[in-house]
Every structure is written in C-alpha cells, then in structure tokens.
Amino acid sequence: MAGILDGVDQRTQLVGANRLELLLFRLHGPQLYGINVFKVQEVIRCPDLTHIPNSNPVVKGIANMRGRTIPVLDLSMAMAGPHMEVTENSFVIIADYNRSTQGFMVNGVERIVNMNWEEILPPPKGSGADSYLTAVTRVDDKLVEIIDVEKILSEVVGVTEEISTEIVEESNVEPGANILVADDSSVARRQIKRTLDQLGIESTLVNDGQEALDVLLDWAEEDPDIAKHLTMVISDVEMPSMDGYTLTTEIRKNPLLKDLYVILHTSLSGVFNQAMVEKVGANKFIAKFNADELAGAVLEAVAFQDAKQSKK
C-alpha cells in the first residue's frame, strides 16, 4: 500500500486537462467510494489512535505522524453510517482539505483510476439535500460514489460563515451586482451565497463547469456586453462534467466572455494551484473556506470591475 501514491507529483499534470485520478476505497460492504488523488498526501495502515475526551463521535482519535497531530475521522459515521472497528483492513487516507490536514479511516483501499471529468456525473436527482455525494461514476461497470468531503467537514469541524463587521460596514457595492457561482458541493454553494448576501450581492448558483458555461453563453447571446450584467465568476476546481480550470480556459477563449473576472475557489491546496491559475488565465485563487478572505477578494474584484466600466 505504501507504493499506491508513488509518483503522485507527476499526476498533477492531469489537472487543467479536465482529467483526474480517483483513489477507490470501501467503507462497509461492496460499495466503492472515490476521492481525488490530488488531495491525498498518503495512505497508511491505521496507526494507534489517541482518544479525545468529549470530541465529536465521528473523530476516532488523533494520530501523531512525523511531528504532526492529525485528527482521524470515521468516514462511515461521518456519512450517517455505522461506525467502523479497527481491523487489519483499516487504512487512513491522509488528505488536505480546506486549509487543514485530516485523516479519513476507511475499510480497504482498492486502486487508483485515471478518468475524464466528463465521465464524472452529478448524483441522482433523488439523492436529496442530505446526500453526502458530489458525484458518481462507473469503473468496470461498478458504481463509484464520490464523497462531499466539504459537507462532512462542515458538520464535524464547523465553519464560520459570518463576515467581520468591519468588512460589512466598509463594503459599498452598487445595486445590481451579480456573481455566477459554480460548485458541485451544496455546502460550498451555501457558504458562498451566505457571504455574498452579507455584501448585498446577488448570486446565480450552478452545480458544475459545464452548466456555468452554458449559462454564460446564453447570457452572452442575449446581450454581448455580458460584463454589464455579470460582475464576476466564482468557480470551484473539482466538478463533474467540466472542472474549473477548463471552464476558465473556455471563458478566455470566447471573445464575448474573455474579459470576465474569474476567481477559483477550491479546497485543493498547494503552490501548484497558483501556477495553474496563471496558466488558464484566472484572476485569483482562494483556498476554501474563509468568509472574510472571500469577501475581501470579491470586494477587490468589484472595485476593479467598476473602475473598468467607468473608463468605457
């Protein structure tokens, strides 16, 4: 298992080509689940865990690894399933999400598969708002469920969605500002919308990059000067059908959309993302989720756009 992530650094070249690699694993029974390899630091056999008194029951304990203390979550319990016992098949997936590192305990790791984002589909419509899935796909005719880790962390760890009073008081957004938000996580869409609401900015929410591009093209067909009606685009990177890097590339290629301000807002972390932002032509990259930082970036972009419009 130690070698399953060998060469993961080379896999970063898939990002930006509308491709990804999924690490497949199981919790209980035969159902396969997936997580993006790009977020995974390593996969280890479950180490000895130290229990934390009065902690969330989903937190199995903490592990001391290379001088770091990492919380380990029972991924089955986090998804409202039964708790998992530590066995010889128990592994911990160490991953970076939303500015922090945590471990997810799983019951058996399978393999890594290389896929195109077009093969990653939204979850079935009947899955409901309480679903812990952001997407599904098929591998060897088997259904793979891709987990909404942001929803899990929001419920277990919690996230502050309130903007600082100082930022709200200093914001001076003209009426009519509208931002297109693309994110496959219902929790992330809610967090972004809550931030924009506090700034007095309207938002249009879509679930993935392809849907965002379709909306933009429809708006541009109605009025070629789309910037008059749309302040900016805030997009996740990882999304079914079309990722945020590809969406940004498509925006920059289109003469009617190329001048739109684009913020990539993602739980993917690392210096590599800044290089990808420059490669695809996004204006800014922000790691999820900090309400004040997102609000500050939005206000900065609004001021930039207002200055451009005033020069016309």
Contacts in CASP RR format, 6 or more apart in sequence:
PFRMAT RR
TARGET T0000
AUTHOR 0000-0000-0000
METHOD contacts of the structure
MODEL  1
MAGILDGVDQRTQLVGANRLELLLFRLHGPQLYGINVFKVQEVIRCPDLT
HIPNSNPVVKGIANMRGRTIPVLDLSMAMAGPHMEVTENSFVIIADYNRS
TQGFMVNGVERIVNMNWEEILPPPKGSGADSYLTAVTRVDDKLVEIIDVE
KILSEVVGVTEEISTEIVEESNVEPGANILVADDSSVARRQIKRTLDQLG
IESTLVNDGQEALDVLLDWAEEDPDIAKHLTMVISDVEMPSMDGYTLTTE
IRKNPLLKDLYVILHTSLSGVFNQAMVEKVGANKFIAKFNADELAGAVLE
AVAFQDAKQSKK
1 43 0 8 1.000
1 44 0 8 1.000
1 45 0 8 1.000
1 91 0 8 1.000
1 109 0 8 1.000
2 44 0 8 1.000
4 23 0 8 1.000
4 43 0 8 1.000
4 109 0 8 1.000
4 111 0 8 1.000
4 112 0 8 1.000
5 37 0 8 1.000
5 40 0 8 1.000
5 41 0 8 1.000
5 42 0 8 1.000
5 43 0 8 1.000
5 112 0 8 1.000
8 37 0 8 1.000
8 38 0 8 1.000
8 40 0 8 1.000
11 21 0 8 1.000
11 37 0 8 1.000
11 38 0 8 1.000
12 38 0 8 1.000
12 272 0 8 1.000
14 20 0 8 1.000
14 21 0 8 1.000
14 38 0 8 1.000
14 114 0 8 1.000
15 38 0 8 1.000
15 237 0 8 1.000
15 243 0 8 1.000
15 245 0 8 1.000
15 268 0 8 1.000
15 272 0 8 1.000
15 276 0 8 1.000
16 243 0 8 1.000
16 245 0 8 1.000
16 246 0 8 1.000
16 249 0 8 1.000
16 276 0 8 1.000
16 279 0 8 1.000
16 280 0 8 1.000
17 246 0 8 1.000
18 116 0 8 1.000
18 117 0 8 1.000
18 118 0 8 1.000
18 242 0 8 1.000
18 243 0 8 1.000
18 245 0 8 1.000
18 246 0 8 1.000
19 114 0 8 1.000
19 115 0 8 1.000
19 116 0 8 1.000
19 117 0 8 1.000
20 36 0 8 1.000
20 37 0 8 1.000
20 38 0 8 1.000
20 114 0 8 1.000
20 115 0 8 1.000
20 117 0 8 1.000
20 120 0 8 1.000
20 238 0 8 1.000
20 243 0 8 1.000
21 36 0 8 1.000
21 37 0 8 1.000
21 38 0 8 1.000
21 112 0 8 1.000
21 113 0 8 1.000
21 114 0 8 1.000
21 115 0 8 1.000
22 34 0 8 1.000
22 35 0 8 1.000
22 36 0 8 1.000
22 37 0 8 1.000
22 112 0 8 1.000
22 113 0 8 1.000
22 115 0 8 1.000
22 137 0 8 1.000
22 139 0 8 1.000
22 144 0 8 1.000
22 146 0 8 1.000
23 34 0 8 1.000
23 35 0 8 1.000
23 36 0 8 1.000
23 37 0 8 1.000
23 40 0 8 1.000
23 43 0 8 1.000
23 93 0 8 1.000
23 109 0 8 1.000
23 111 0 8 1.000
23 112 0 8 1.000
24 32 0 8 1.000
24 33 0 8 1.000
24 34 0 8 1.000
24 109 0 8 1.000
24 110 0 8 1.000
24 111 0 8 1.000
24 112 0 8 1.000
24 113 0 8 1.000
24 139 0 8 1.000
24 144 0 8 1.000
25 32 0 8 1.000
25 33 0 8 1.000
25 34 0 8 1.000
25 35 0 8 1.000
25 91 0 8 1.000
25 93 0 8 1.000
25 106 0 8 1.000
25 107 0 8 1.000
25 108 0 8 1.000
25 109 0 8 1.000
25 110 0 8 1.000
26 32 0 8 1.000
26 33 0 8 1.000
26 106 0 8 1.000
26 107 0 8 1.000
26 108 0 8 1.000
26 110 0 8 1.000
27 33 0 8 1.000
27 75 0 8 1.000
27 76 0 8 1.000
27 79 0 8 1.000
27 81 0 8 1.000
27 84 0 8 1.000
27 106 0 8 1.000
27 107 0 8 1.000
28 76 0 8 1.000
28 81 0 8 1.000
28 82 0 8 1.000
28 84 0 8 1.000
28 107 0 8 1.000
31 143 0 8 1.000
31 145 0 8 1.000
32 110 0 8 1.000
32 139 0 8 1.000
32 142 0 8 1.000
32 143 0 8 1.000
32 144 0 8 1.000
32 145 0 8 1.000
33 75 0 8 1.000
33 106 0 8 1.000
33 144 0 8 1.000
33 145 0 8 1.000
33 146 0 8 1.000
33 147 0 8 1.000
34 144 0 8 1.000
34 145 0 8 1.000
34 146 0 8 1.000
34 147 0 8 1.000
35 93 0 8 1.000
35 95 0 8 1.000
35 104 0 8 1.000
35 146 0 8 1.000
35 147 0 8 1.000
35 149 0 8 1.000
36 238 0 8 1.000
36 268 0 8 1.000
37 112 0 8 1.000
38 268 0 8 1.000
39 95 0 8 1.000
39 96 0 8 1.000
39 97 0 8 1.000
39 267 0 8 1.000
39 268 0 8 1.000
40 93 0 8 1.000
40 94 0 8 1.000
40 95 0 8 1.000
41 94 0 8 1.000
41 95 0 8 1.000
41 96 0 8 1.000
41 101 0 8 1.000
42 94 0 8 1.000
43 91 0 8 1.000
43 92 0 8 1.000
43 93 0 8 1.000
43 94 0 8 1.000
43 109 0 8 1.000
44 65 0 8 1.000
44 91 0 8 1.000
44 92 0 8 1.000
44 94 0 8 1.000
45 90 0 8 1.000
45 91 0 8 1.000
45 92 0 8 1.000
46 72 0 8 1.000
46 86 0 8 1.000
46 90 0 8 1.000
46 91 0 8 1.000
46 92 0 8 1.000
46 105 0 8 1.000
47 63 0 8 1.000
47 65 0 8 1.000
47 92 0 8 1.000
48 63 0 8 1.000
49 60 0 8 1.000
49 61 0 8 1.000
49 62 0 8 1.000
49 63 0 8 1.000
49 72 0 8 1.000
49 86 0 8 1.000
50 61 0 8 1.000
50 62 0 8 1.000
50 63 0 8 1.000
50 64 0 8 1.000
51 61 0 8 1.000
52 59 0 8 1.000
52 61 0 8 1.000
52 62 0 8 1.000
52 71 0 8 1.000
55 61 0 8 1.000
56 156 0 8 1.000
57 77 0 8 1.000
57 83 0 8 1.000
58 73 0 8 1.000
58 74 0 8 1.000
58 77 0 8 1.000
58 78 0 8 1.000
58 156 0 8 1.000
59 71 0 8 1.000
59 72 0 8 1.000
59 73 0 8 1.000
59 74 0 8 1.000
59 156 0 8 1.000
60 72 0 8 1.000
60 73 0 8 1.000
60 74 0 8 1.000
60 86 0 8 1.000
60 105 0 8 1.000
61 71 0 8 1.000
61 72 0 8 1.000
62 69 0 8 1.000
62 70 0 8 1.000
62 71 0 8 1.000
62 72 0 8 1.000
63 69 0 8 1.000
63 70 0 8 1.000
63 72 0 8 1.000
63 92 0 8 1.000
63 103 0 8 1.000
64 70 0 8 1.000
65 94 0 8 1.000
68 101 0 8 1.000
70 94 0 8 1.000
70 101 0 8 1.000
70 102 0 8 1.000
70 103 0 8 1.000
71 102 0 8 1.000
71 103 0 8 1.000
72 92 0 8 1.000
72 102 0 8 1.000
72 103 0 8 1.000
72 104 0 8 1.000
72 105 0 8 1.000
73 102 0 8 1.000
73 103 0 8 1.000
73 104 0 8 1.000
73 105 0 8 1.000
73 152 0 8 1.000
73 156 0 8 1.000
74 83 0 8 1.000
74 84 0 8 1.000
74 105 0 8 1.000
75 84 0 8 1.000
75 104 0 8 1.000
75 105 0 8 1.000
75 106 0 8 1.000
75 147 0 8 1.000
75 152 0 8 1.000
76 82 0 8 1.000
76 83 0 8 1.000
76 84 0 8 1.000
76 107 0 8 1.000
77 83 0 8 1.000
77 84 0 8 1.000
78 104 0 8 1.000
78 132 0 8 1.000
78 152 0 8 1.000
78 155 0 8 1.000
78 156 0 8 1.000
79 132 0 8 1.000
79 147 0 8 1.000
79 152 0 8 1.000
80 132 0 8 1.000
84 90 0 8 1.000
84 105 0 8 1.000
84 106 0 8 1.000
84 107 0 8 1.000
86 105 0 8 1.000
87 107 0 8 1.000
89 107 0 8 1.000
89 108 0 8 1.000
90 105 0 8 1.000
90 106 0 8 1.000
90 107 0 8 1.000
90 108 0 8 1.000
91 105 0 8 1.000
91 106 0 8 1.000
91 107 0 8 1.000
91 108 0 8 1.000
91 109 0 8 1.000
92 103 0 8 1.000
92 104 0 8 1.000
92 105 0 8 1.000
92 106 0 8 1.000
93 103 0 8 1.000
93 104 0 8 1.000
93 106 0 8 1.000
93 109 0 8 1.000
94 101 0 8 1.000
94 102 0 8 1.000
94 103 0 8 1.000
95 101 0 8 1.000
95 102 0 8 1.000
95 103 0 8 1.000
95 104 0 8 1.000
95 149 0 8 1.000
96 267 0 8 1.000
96 268 0 8 1.000
96 269 0 8 1.000
96 270 0 8 1.000
97 149 0 8 1.000
97 150 0 8 1.000
97 153 0 8 1.000
97 267 0 8 1.000
98 150 0 8 1.000
98 153 0 8 1.000
98 159 0 8 1.000
98 267 0 8 1.000
98 287 0 8 1.000
98 288 0 8 1.000
98 289 0 8 1.000
99 269 0 8 1.000
99 287 0 8 1.000
99 288 0 8 1.000
99 290 0 8 1.000
100 157 0 8 1.000
102 153 0 8 1.000
104 149 0 8 1.000
113 139 0 8 1.000
115 137 0 8 1.000
115 139 0 8 1.000
117 239 0 8 1.000
117 240 0 8 1.000
117 241 0 8 1.000
117 242 0 8 1.000
117 243 0 8 1.000
117 246 0 8 1.000
118 241 0 8 1.000
118 242 0 8 1.000
119 137 0 8 1.000
119 138 0 8 1.000
120 135 0 8 1.000
120 136 0 8 1.000
120 137 0 8 1.000
120 146 0 8 1.000
120 240 0 8 1.000
120 241 0 8 1.000
121 135 0 8 1.000
121 136 0 8 1.000
121 137 0 8 1.000
121 240 0 8 1.000
121 241 0 8 1.000
122 135 0 8 1.000
122 136 0 8 1.000
122 184 0 8 1.000
122 207 0 8 1.000
122 208 0 8 1.000
122 240 0 8 1.000
122 241 0 8 1.000
123 131 0 8 1.000
123 133 0 8 1.000
123 134 0 8 1.000
123 135 0 8 1.000
123 136 0 8 1.000
123 145 0 8 1.000
124 136 0 8 1.000
127 133 0 8 1.000
129 186 0 8 1.000
131 148 0 8 1.000
132 147 0 8 1.000
132 148 0 8 1.000
132 151 0 8 1.000
132 152 0 8 1.000
133 145 0 8 1.000
133 146 0 8 1.000
133 147 0 8 1.000
133 148 0 8 1.000
134 146 0 8 1.000
134 147 0 8 1.000
134 148 0 8 1.000
134 184 0 8 1.000
134 185 0 8 1.000
134 240 0 8 1.000
135 146 0 8 1.000
135 184 0 8 1.000
135 240 0 8 1.000
136 143 0 8 1.000
136 144 0 8 1.000
136 145 0 8 1.000
136 146 0 8 1.000
137 143 0 8 1.000
137 144 0 8 1.000
137 146 0 8 1.000
138 144 0 8 1.000
148 185 0 8 1.000
148 186 0 8 1.000
148 187 0 8 1.000
149 267 0 8 1.000
150 185 0 8 1.000
150 187 0 8 1.000
150 188 0 8 1.000
150 267 0 8 1.000
150 288 0 8 1.000
150 289 0 8 1.000
151 185 0 8 1.000
151 186 0 8 1.000
151 187 0 8 1.000
153 159 0 8 1.000
154 187 0 8 1.000
154 191 0 8 1.000
159 191 0 8 1.000
159 289 0 8 1.000
160 291 0 8 1.000
161 191 0 8 1.000
161 194 0 8 1.000
161 195 0 8 1.000
161 291 0 8 1.000
162 198 0 8 1.000
162 291 0 8 1.000
163 195 0 8 1.000
163 198 0 8 1.000
163 199 0 8 1.000
163 291 0 8 1.000
163 292 0 8 1.000
163 295 0 8 1.000
164 292 0 8 1.000
167 292 0 8 1.000
167 295 0 8 1.000
167 296 0 8 1.000
167 299 0 8 1.000
168 198 0 8 1.000
168 199 0 8 1.000
170 299 0 8 1.000
171 199 0 8 1.000
171 200 0 8 1.000
171 295 0 8 1.000
171 299 0 8 1.000
173 199 0 8 1.000
173 200 0 8 1.000
173 201 0 8 1.000
173 299 0 8 1.000
173 302 0 8 1.000
174 306 0 8 1.000
176 202 0 8 1.000
177 200 0 8 1.000
177 201 0 8 1.000
177 202 0 8 1.000
177 231 0 8 1.000
177 302 0 8 1.000
178 201 0 8 1.000
178 202 0 8 1.000
178 203 0 8 1.000
178 204 0 8 1.000
178 229 0 8 1.000
178 230 0 8 1.000
178 231 0 8 1.000
179 196 0 8 1.000
179 201 0 8 1.000
179 202 0 8 1.000
179 203 0 8 1.000
179 204 0 8 1.000
179 230 0 8 1.000
179 231 0 8 1.000
179 232 0 8 1.000
179 233 0 8 1.000
179 234 0 8 1.000
179 298 0 8 1.000
180 203 0 8 1.000
180 204 0 8 1.000
180 206 0 8 1.000
180 212 0 8 1.000
180 215 0 8 1.000
180 216 0 8 1.000
180 230 0 8 1.000
180 232 0 8 1.000
180 233 0 8 1.000
180 234 0 8 1.000
181 189 0 8 1.000
181 192 0 8 1.000
181 193 0 8 1.000
181 196 0 8 1.000
181 203 0 8 1.000
181 204 0 8 1.000
181 205 0 8 1.000
181 206 0 8 1.000
181 233 0 8 1.000
181 234 0 8 1.000
181 235 0 8 1.000
182 206 0 8 1.000
182 207 0 8 1.000
182 208 0 8 1.000
182 209 0 8 1.000
182 211 0 8 1.000
182 212 0 8 1.000
182 233 0 8 1.000
182 234 0 8 1.000
182 235 0 8 1.000
182 236 0 8 1.000
182 239 0 8 1.000
182 244 0 8 1.000
182 247 0 8 1.000
183 189 0 8 1.000
183 192 0 8 1.000
183 205 0 8 1.000
183 207 0 8 1.000
183 234 0 8 1.000
183 235 0 8 1.000
183 236 0 8 1.000
183 239 0 8 1.000
183 265 0 8 1.000
184 207 0 8 1.000
184 208 0 8 1.000
184 236 0 8 1.000
184 238 0 8 1.000
184 239 0 8 1.000
184 240 0 8 1.000
185 236 0 8 1.000
188 236 0 8 1.000
188 265 0 8 1.000
188 288 0 8 1.000
188 289 0 8 1.000
189 205 0 8 1.000
189 207 0 8 1.000
191 288 0 8 1.000
191 289 0 8 1.000
191 291 0 8 1.000
192 203 0 8 1.000
192 234 0 8 1.000
192 265 0 8 1.000
192 294 0 8 1.000
193 203 0 8 1.000
193 205 0 8 1.000
194 291 0 8 1.000
195 291 0 8 1.000
195 294 0 8 1.000
195 295 0 8 1.000
195 298 0 8 1.000
196 202 0 8 1.000
196 203 0 8 1.000
196 298 0 8 1.000
197 203 0 8 1.000
198 295 0 8 1.000
199 295 0 8 1.000
199 298 0 8 1.000
199 299 0 8 1.000
201 231 0 8 1.000
201 298 0 8 1.000
201 302 0 8 1.000
204 215 0 8 1.000
206 212 0 8 1.000
206 215 0 8 1.000
207 239 0 8 1.000
207 240 0 8 1.000
208 239 0 8 1.000
208 240 0 8 1.000
208 241 0 8 1.000
208 242 0 8 1.000
209 235 0 8 1.000
209 239 0 8 1.000
209 241 0 8 1.000
209 242 0 8 1.000
209 243 0 8 1.000
209 244 0 8 1.000
209 246 0 8 1.000
209 247 0 8 1.000
210 241 0 8 1.000
210 242 0 8 1.000
210 247 0 8 1.000
211 241 0 8 1.000
212 233 0 8 1.000
212 235 0 8 1.000
212 242 0 8 1.000
212 247 0 8 1.000
213 242 0 8 1.000
213 247 0 8 1.000
213 250 0 8 1.000
213 251 0 8 1.000
216 226 0 8 1.000
216 230 0 8 1.000
216 233 0 8 1.000
216 251 0 8 1.000
216 254 0 8 1.000
216 257 0 8 1.000
216 260 0 8 1.000
217 254 0 8 1.000
217 257 0 8 1.000
219 226 0 8 1.000
219 229 0 8 1.000
219 230 0 8 1.000
220 226 0 8 1.000
220 254 0 8 1.000
220 256 0 8 1.000
220 257 0 8 1.000
223 229 0 8 1.000
224 256 0 8 1.000
226 256 0 8 1.000
226 257 0 8 1.000
226 260 0 8 1.000
227 259 0 8 1.000
227 260 0 8 1.000
227 305 0 8 1.000
227 308 0 8 1.000
227 309 0 8 1.000
228 309 0 8 1.000
230 260 0 8 1.000
231 261 0 8 1.000
231 301 0 8 1.000
231 302 0 8 1.000
231 305 0 8 1.000
232 260 0 8 1.000
232 261 0 8 1.000
232 262 0 8 1.000
232 263 0 8 1.000
232 283 0 8 1.000
232 298 0 8 1.000
232 301 0 8 1.000
232 302 0 8 1.000
232 305 0 8 1.000
233 247 0 8 1.000
233 251 0 8 1.000
233 260 0 8 1.000
233 261 0 8 1.000
233 262 0 8 1.000
233 263 0 8 1.000
234 263 0 8 1.000
234 265 0 8 1.000
234 298 0 8 1.000
235 244 0 8 1.000
235 247 0 8 1.000
235 248 0 8 1.000
235 262 0 8 1.000
235 263 0 8 1.000
235 264 0 8 1.000
235 265 0 8 1.000
236 244 0 8 1.000
236 264 0 8 1.000
236 265 0 8 1.000
236 266 0 8 1.000
237 243 0 8 1.000
237 244 0 8 1.000
237 245 0 8 1.000
237 264 0 8 1.000
237 266 0 8 1.000
237 268 0 8 1.000
237 273 0 8 1.000
238 244 0 8 1.000
238 266 0 8 1.000
238 267 0 8 1.000
238 268 0 8 1.000
239 247 0 8 1.000
242 250 0 8 1.000
244 264 0 8 1.000
245 264 0 8 1.000
245 276 0 8 1.000
245 279 0 8 1.000
245 280 0 8 1.000
246 280 0 8 1.000
248 262 0 8 1.000
248 264 0 8 1.000
248 280 0 8 1.000
248 281 0 8 1.000
248 282 0 8 1.000
249 280 0 8 1.000
249 281 0 8 1.000
250 257 0 8 1.000
251 257 0 8 1.000
251 258 0 8 1.000
251 260 0 8 1.000
251 262 0 8 1.000
252 258 0 8 1.000
252 280 0 8 1.000
252 281 0 8 1.000
261 283 0 8 1.000
261 301 0 8 1.000
261 304 0 8 1.000
261 305 0 8 1.000
262 281 0 8 1.000
262 282 0 8 1.000
262 283 0 8 1.000
262 284 0 8 1.000
263 282 0 8 1.000
263 283 0 8 1.000
263 284 0 8 1.000
263 285 0 8 1.000
263 286 0 8 1.000
263 297 0 8 1.000
263 298 0 8 1.000
263 301 0 8 1.000
264 273 0 8 1.000
264 277 0 8 1.000
264 282 0 8 1.000
264 284 0 8 1.000
264 285 0 8 1.000
264 286 0 8 1.000
265 286 0 8 1.000
265 288 0 8 1.000
265 294 0 8 1.000
266 273 0 8 1.000
266 285 0 8 1.000
266 286 0 8 1.000
266 287 0 8 1.000
266 288 0 8 1.000
267 287 0 8 1.000
267 288 0 8 1.000
267 289 0 8 1.000
268 287 0 8 1.000
269 287 0 8 1.000
273 285 0 8 1.000
274 285 0 8 1.000
277 284 0 8 1.000
277 285 0 8 1.000
283 301 0 8 1.000
284 297 0 8 1.000
284 301 0 8 1.000
286 293 0 8 1.000
286 294 0 8 1.000
286 297 0 8 1.000
END
